[in-house]
Amino acid sequence: MVEAGASLPVIEGDLCCPSVVESPLEEDQAAELARGFAALADAARLQILSILATSPAGEVCVCEFVGPLGRSQPTVSHHLKVLGDAGLVEGDRRGKWVWYRLVPERLARLRGALGRR
């Protein structure tokens, strides 16, 4: 889990997707990166990631996104599904609710793919 204010780790070495500025991408690598970046290309999903990253507990109940996002529960669930399908968040069902947390390794891979220049 990511603590509030903590930066996400950059995973060195054996990335699934190399930096786009250091070497040409294979088609499958480009498709994998595109799925991740497409999931980030929405303001509500970026807000969700921000809320998760700054959560003191490192996880947030799905019900806690509705107010800050100003979106309905079904819309919030849709955005969380997109993020989950892209491997950026994971959910854990506890009774009626699902608690979400970031997948820092996946975020680090996307960040690493942008290069360090």
Secondary structure, DSSP 8 states (H G I E B T S, - for coil): ---TT-------S--SS--TTTS---HHHHHHHHHHHHHHSSHHHHHHHHHHHT-TTS-EEGGGSHHHHT--HHHHHHHHHHHHHTTSEEEEEETTEEEEEE-HHHHHHHHHHT---
